[in-house]
Amino acid sequence: MVRYFTRLRMRRIYKWGGRPYIFDRKLKSYGFEYLNMSVEGQEAVTTVTPGQYILIEGNDDEYPFVAKLLKFFGDESHKQKKALVQWFLRLSEVPQNKKLLLGRSPHPQEIFYYLGRACDNEINAESILAQCPGCGIIKIYCYPLFLHNFDAETPQWALEVKVESCVPRNMTRQTALLNTRPLNPEASCTNVSGGNTVQLTNKVSPARHKKSLEHEKPSKAPPSQNLPNPDDAGPGSNSGLEKELRNSVCFPCFLIQVTPSTPRHATPSIPSRTVPARQPGNILEEARARLHVSSVPESLPCREQEFQDIYNFVESKVMDGTGGCMYISGVPGTGKTATIHEVIRCLQHASDMDEIPTFRFIEINGMKMTDPHQAYVQILQKLTDQKVTADHAAALLEKRFSNPAPKKETTVLLVDELDLLWTRKQNVMYNLFDWPTRRHARLVVLTIANTMDLPERIMINRVASRLGLTRMSFQPYSFKQLQQIITSRLNKVKAFEEDALQLVSRKVAALSGDARRCLDICRRATEICEHSTSHPSSAGLVRMNHVMEALDEMFSSSYITAIRCASLQEQLFLRAVIAEFRRLGLEEATFQQVFVQHRALSRVEGLQPISVSEGLAVCQRLGACRLLLLEASRLDMLQRVRLNVSQDDVLYALKAVRD
């Protein structure tokens, strides 16, 4: 038997040393003086401070990165530890053709300061491995370097950083690329010796560069022969080196560009909240938060009867351990999905109190699927956490709902936007309605669609028969119901005048009865009221003029203006599109189907029907205005047509034109 030897990874522990000494209000970060590193199970503690040279975890444990530590900082919770570094490159990272530009034989342990922008200087402090051994003394020499790809009369210069005993030779980073180009003459050189920094600035013009070279180089020998040899400088020659650097000319640094590597903690994440969310500053802000669509109300008014019917249906199926289907229809914004979610919440509470058996709730939405057959994949994934193909998922679900199993729980499946699961063979709908009829399925299916007679319009007989006769229709809200919904959400928060609430309710109820649109208009009215006052803290109640301005903004968009300015035939074509959508129960139709409706409406209005070519021209003009979405692959009678605006906006604009 072959034995494989593995190396245990040591768990490193990082802790901030001392208290934060500075706070950055803009970045909301704290600065720290040092970082303590230790290995789990060992007492030794290593302290890393800014100014030291460190080894950073790379793509492999044997090949860490080399950098100089500049500072430490962290977030408000002190959980995220960050560091700012300067990157250095070693000789092994430089391509061979770029090494020839130095004009000499470099030292094997020589490193070069990286000035490019390809790598991020901000790293995770927990990726620091250790201090870089032997990086206490750095000697800097300026060597003139003639680049053959530039003009020989204006030589370029490179800054070489000499390090004694920098890092072990077997530690390398990924291959680097050198990019040399003329730089700004004002460049700085830094000499670090025992923590002391000497900065030299080159303010010499290019003409003086050339004159200085002619004065300092009497011969055409390599430039490195006229400068001090790095190997002759001992540990005690730092003062002489600084003197030589002050008397010499410093030139632009050697730019090195590296292909950046993905750091270990590269996945973006939302920072955790350390302070609670800001509370509303006035009544209008509190009302705006309560009127948001995503805000969960304490109760669902005006839907008590529908709630009770759905609750009794699902409860009886769960208690008996049987299956069934219910079809729920209604125009958008009438509370269908919210009512079902409230029913499920109450049933889950009853299950927790051991009043009814336990069950599982699964929800899918046809709007979130690219293909109707993806419904099988989502249902199986939410049931068993398996992700397989659509055909395999259909086979596994067929087996699951057909065979008996001990201690099998009832599954409640909510299918929203059912009309988008329609296919030519309608096999997806058939399976969803057929599985609850199995003896051992224990599956309850609740379907939601916007059309009341969808089964009779698009479903074939075998699919409609599986759906059954258990149906429920949600009627649009009346203005009194909309007013009650807004009042219940505000919950005694006096932010609106009674006349303003009544105006919003009547306007929306006359158009569509959509509660979500009513909430959006009220929220926009609170914003207008708050911005109309000079001091938001002293904002008053939302009045009629604020509501009227919000209504004008909501119902006077660019699309509505385009519809009102359209020609008579174009407006008639839009009416034909909506009529055909309602006849089919779908949000898509062909040009041929819409054209038949257009000719019928023309006869009703007493207009002369247009020809097919004229109808295609009208359709193309509406598509160019982006009022319609047209199939770009074909321009014939079978071209598919969809609305790019809501039906409510089209009806509102057409109603205003007719009035």
Disulfide bonds with the S-S distance in Angstrom:
none
